[in-house]
Amino acid sequence: MSEKIVWLFIFLILYWGYCIFWGARCGRRAATASDYFVAGRRLPIWLFVMAVTTASFGGWYFIGHPGLVLNDGFPYAFAAVGAIAIPLSGAVLLKRQWALSKRFGYLTPGEMLADYYGSEALRLLVLAIALLFAIPFTGLLLGGSGFLISVVSDGYVSRDMAMWGLALVLVVYVTAGGIAGIANVAVLQGILMAMGIVALGLIALDHVGGFEVLNRKLADLAATRIGGLGTTRGLGGGDYNGLFALSGVAQWTAGLGKETPVGGLWTGVMCLSFMFALLGVLAAPTFSIWAFSSETPRPFAAQQVWASATAVGALVLVFSVIQGAGALFLGANKAVTEAGLAVAQILPDLSGGRQAALVPYYINSVTEALPWLAALLAVCGLVALQATGAVHLAASGTMLSRDVFRRFLRPGATHGGQKLFARIAILIVTGLALSLATYDRSTLIELGALALPVAFQLWPTLLGATWFPWITRQGALYGLGAGIIAVVLTESIGQTLTGGTLPWGRWPWTIHSAGWGMFFNLTICVIASAMTQDSAGRLHRQKFHDVLQDQAAPRAGARGVKTFAWILVAVWLFFGAGPGGVIGNYLFGAPDAGYDGWDFAMPSLWAWRILWWGLGVVLIWFLAYGLEMSTAPKKPVVSLSEDVHSGSGAGPPASSGFETARRLRSGLGSMPR
């Protein structure tokens, strides 16, 4: 057994001990269902900030992002601006959901939406979306953790053995401690994740020879056609190497698998529609539950502005991009190496779709000099993956217990019964995720790819409950259904289900499935809502919005600048994450202008993304603090009940129709004015 593997087991044991300690401690404190599912609605500010930030970015940014920068170049580096898109979603949706949950005692978004729209079908659809995250999406994360340990241990531990062993510890602390246990563990996970991203970026720079050397080598590469993507052939301005330029505003191709876009997949429209999928992160049921767990909306603004937009954005846009760009010259790109542009052969060839292994091989590159550091970095990657998986597993248990067991199977379930069912549900869901990851990886990948674009389809439904009372039950339900179908048919699984008979491939017209889904979702939602307006339903929904107007509306002075704010959002989306990004191909120096022709001594598109990331931080600050979309309400929200079903947790189930309207009529009079 090598020294690195010894260090790896030492760090893993220390990490596991920390997880089990907090799981056991928080489990003993969780006396009620509310304590277990939403931390008694008393989650401290700093725990919320660390947990939500780590969970929403962890696995994807730590492991996946550098490899895709290696494979797709600087056009994909735009995804780092997801550090702006994800908190943008939170600014729009979370505070008002929190206010409704606090007022009426909702513990899951399914309870909230079923009560608001009077629809049990919506409750079950929201549950299905949560399970999409908990089973295939979490299966991908667990598989990634097993692969990471397998590579770092040089095959001493197999992928499947590592995956099942790591999942065992994960499920122990998740089932034991509930959301409070996960939040406490996430503090350490967040610190390790940030430390790992920085360390790996510095390792990449050291291997290449420094930041200036990296950019000079990038300039040499940009002047060629080498890299695997070809050139943009005039699309988006100029005939540039596809690793350094967006391949136009859009390309009207039939989709991946049917027709390959010229110069790479990442057109301006593709970037924007992919950003829509990232807007699905905080729209997912998991993060609604986290919003419900907070004692106050005060941490929402801090998480969105300082932790997510500022800290994560800087980490990913600088250090993760350096990892991917540096790998081009360290042996990971065969074409670059064969052309004599590599500076060293430190990494294996990762061309041909093997880029997901980049981070594990970076970790292995320091084994000889610093075996303890290699082991520690492996644990950093592991915790990033587990942080994301843990929250989705916990949410699945919460929703299965509340929206199935408590709602339909045993309406009078006690607190202990609800917690027990949730724990059993988490065990079953974890088993399903592991089984898929072990025995059917192709299905796992196809289903896992649906999670974010499908979660984005919840936007109109959530906007109806929080902002727009004119969206009816039929509009929300039919629109959501249409959006999910469109997502499925424009992803790889659509070809699988139809036997390859569809005339288009994945992401036709270089539009991500999230964009196709939302087009049909919004269209059907608006038409159906216009056709199904009724006074009784509108009165019922309006009573919720009266509560929001009283408790969560922007201050009077802020309302006058809302239109201006949304114009700024549209401008940012167009230039920072959309078609306007083609200007960034050459604004700060054409890719083939050479190092001396680059205004900031770096590729123009990279500088463009950094510029719009900085503007995005200002935008999120303006929304969260300036418009008070994520700050604490001026007046305390008076709860009608800690639990929508009953104060004791053992009463009859809530009606899915208009019970809340009756409670509103009786409760509005006691609301502070």
Buried (B, 14 or more C-beta within 10 A) or exposed (E): EBEBBEBBEBBBEEBBEBBBBBBBBBBEBBEBBBBBBBBBBBBBBEBBBBBBBBBBBBBBBBBBBBBBBBBBBBBBBBBBBBBBBBBBBBBBBBBBBBBBBBBBBBBBBBBBBBBBBBBBBBBBBBBBBBBBBBBBBBBBBBBBBBBBBBBBBEEBBBBBEBBBBBBEBBBBBBBBBBBBBBBBBBBBBBBBBBEBBBBBBEBBBEBBBEBEBBBBBBBBBBBBBBBBBBBBBEBBBBBBBBBBBBBBBBBEBBBBBBBBBBBBBBBBBBBBBBBBBBBBBBBBBBBBBBBBBBBBBBBBBBBBBBBBBBBBBBBBBBBBBBBBBBBBBBBBBBBBBEBEBBBEEBBBBBBEEBBBBBBBBBBBBBBEEBBBBBBBBBBBBBBBBBBBBBBBBBBBBBBBBBBBBBBEEBBBBBBEBBBBBBBBBBBBBBEBBBEBBBEBBEBBBBBBBBBBBBBBBBBBBBBBBBEBBEBBBBBBBBBBBBBBBBBBBBBBBBBEBEEEEBEBBBBBBBBBBBBBBBBBBBBBBBBBBEEEEEEEBEEBBBBBBBBBEBBBBBEEEBEEBEEEBEEBBEBBBBBBBBBBBBBBBBBBBBBBBBBEEBEBBBBBBBBBBBBBBBBBBBBBBBBBBBBBBBBBBEEEBEBBBBBBBBEEBBEEBBEBBBBBBEBBEEBBEEBEE
